[in-house]
Amino acid sequence: MKGDYQELVDEISALLGAPATLENRDFGLIAFGAHDSDDDTAMDPVRTRSILTRKSTPAVRSWFEGFGITRATGPVRIPAAPDAGVFRDRICLPVRHRGVVLGYVWLLDAEPGPTHAQLTAAMDVATRIGGLLADEERAGTDLSRELRTALTAERGWQYDMALTALRTALGADAEGLHALVCLAPWPDEDSPSSRTVPGAAVLCTVPWRAPAGGLGAAPAPGPGAAGGRGPGAAGGLGPGVAGGLGAGAGAGAAAGRALAVLVRLRAADNLAPAVAAAERLRGAAAEGGVTGIAEPRRGLADLDVSWREATAAARTASAQPHLGPLAEWAAIGPYRLLTALPPAEPDPAVRVLLTPAHHELARTAEVFLDHAGQAGRAATALGIHRQTLYYRLSRVEQLTGLDLDAGEDRLLLHMALKAARL
């Protein structure tokens, strides 16, 4: 598909005798013609940035859209604006399909400029580009459906059929190296196009429920509810998907959506493309959103495993701000185990400690255990006197019946406090 766009851009460049660039409607670069001029004025900062970074800044986008290019059905001439880094006049050819703008072809304008006949011929090519973009967008929608089915289905025939459809649509890409990314919460039901996200093979939105409460919050009532997660959900995304962020959540959780992004990688030890995709999408994510990235895998057979890892990392980033707002599954340590545990009532020994009335005691105990029981470091981290720390820890022991000099009691308390954050 990229080769088709390049050929059409080169065709416009030949028709008008000037190098052209093609961007999608979000000003993401798709293809550009070669610049073989020795004239330094053949480029300006805006065009250079667009080619080198494959995108334009929001300010540049807003400035160009101010000339009505989103509504135009024919060529739009835009004057130079040196203060904005636009040193050359431009011609914008809107790329539309059935009345909807899908992108723009850009050319630097110069006297005497292209003739009306040349521009008409170039607009015919832009219309062909619009058809390709529309076909790709429809295909992306279909891929989103198949990805969503694979992520929400239990292992079985539905999961296998979804993977088969996804493999067929992705072609050779399906057997490549990928990392699955989870951004949550995601504000819109419709996912953005994968064309706007460098390296993204496919993306989709999925249901998710953000657990309410946390450390020091009262446990949610009802059988099987643990921190607001319903029975069988494991904070999960749909039936059978433990450790996720999905529709299985019960009372005490806020309904919403997450965005799943399957990102192509070049090497298993380099997650930079996945991080870049997450950064590109962060501006559209909900305020306070977090990102989780799964371990890289080749092929799609364990897509459900990757999703559990990505959502576990996102949950961890939300629970432990020092690990977020972006967390890789490989770097979340004990949360790899905690996020995989099925939901359960808080242990009877710590239930009282997890109520709002004892929030400060719970925080004190967690910081003390985070510092391996070293009182001096814990007191410094809490900003309190060591004697105050000892007093609070004695209250924790009284409330829980646990002995903080006993390793297994410490382990139970530490796990219960960390689990409460999830």
C-alpha positions, 0 to 999 in steps of 0.5 A: 500500500505504501508503494501505491501512495509513493507512485501517486505522489511521484505522479503529482510531482511530475504533473506539476514539476514540483516535489509533493508530500502526502499527509493524512488528515492528522498531518502524519506523513505518508509519502513524499517526493524527492527534493533534488534542488540545490536551492536552500529555499526549496525547503523550509522548517515546516516541511523539513520537520514534517519529513524528518519526524513524519508529523507536524506540530499542533500549531502548524496544523491549526495554522494551515486549517485556518485557510479552510483546507478541511472544507475545500474541494479544490486546490488552496493557495496558502501564503508564506509566513516566515514567523511560523517557519513557513518560508514558501507559498504553498498549494494544498490539494485536499484528498477526499473520498465521498465528501470526507477529507482523508488527507492532503497533498502539499506542494511549494508554490513558485511563479508562474505556478502550475496551470489550471489544467495541471492542477485539475489533473493533479486533483484527479490523482488526489481523488485516486489517493482518497480511494486508497485511503478510504479502502485502508481505513475500512480494512483497519476497521475490520482489523480492529474488530478481529483484534477486539474479538481475540482480546475479549474471547476465551481460548477456544474456537472464537479466539482461534477464528479471530486470530486466523482472520487477523493473520490473514488480514496482516499477511506476512506481518502477522508472523513478525515481532510485536509488542502489545500496548494498553492505554487506559482509560481511553476516552473515545469508543472509536479507536484512531486509525493505525495510519496515524500511529507509526509502527502500529499494525492494528489497534482497537478499543476494548471495555475496561473498568478502572478499580475504585478505592485503593490503599486505605479504601473500604473494601467493596461489599458483596460476595466475591468483591475484592477492591471492587472487582467481581468474581471470576474477573481477576480485574479481567478483560472479558471472560477468562482473561485474568489480570486484565482491565476489562468488562469482568469488573463488578461494583466499585469500578468505573466503566470505560475503555482501553486502547490496545495497540499491536506495534511492530518491532525490529528487535526483541530488546528494543521497545522504542517503537512501542514507547513512541506509539504510546507517546504519540497517542498520549495526547488523545488519552484520558487525563491521568491515563497510563500505559502498559507494554507487554513482552515482545513476541513473534507471531500472534499465537499468544496474543491473549498472554500479551494482553494480560501482560500489557493490562497488568503493567497498566494497572501497576502504573496506575497503582504505583505512580513511581512506575508510571505513567508508562510501565513495561511488564518486564519491569513491574517486579512483584506486580507480575504475580499480584496482577495475575492473582484471582480476586479475593476478599482482603485477608482478615488480618489486614481488613481493618487496616485497609479502611479509610480510618487507618489510611496513614497506618497502612501507608506507614506499614507499606513504606516500612516494608518497601524499605526492607524494614529499615526504620531509619530509611522508612522514617526519612521517607515518611518525614517523621521521627523514628519514635513516631514510626515505631509507635505507628508500627506497634498500632499496625501489629495491634490492629492486624495481630501480625508480628512485624519481626516475622518474615511470613507475617511481613510478606502477608502484610506487604502483599495485602497492601500492594494488592489493595492498590490494584 
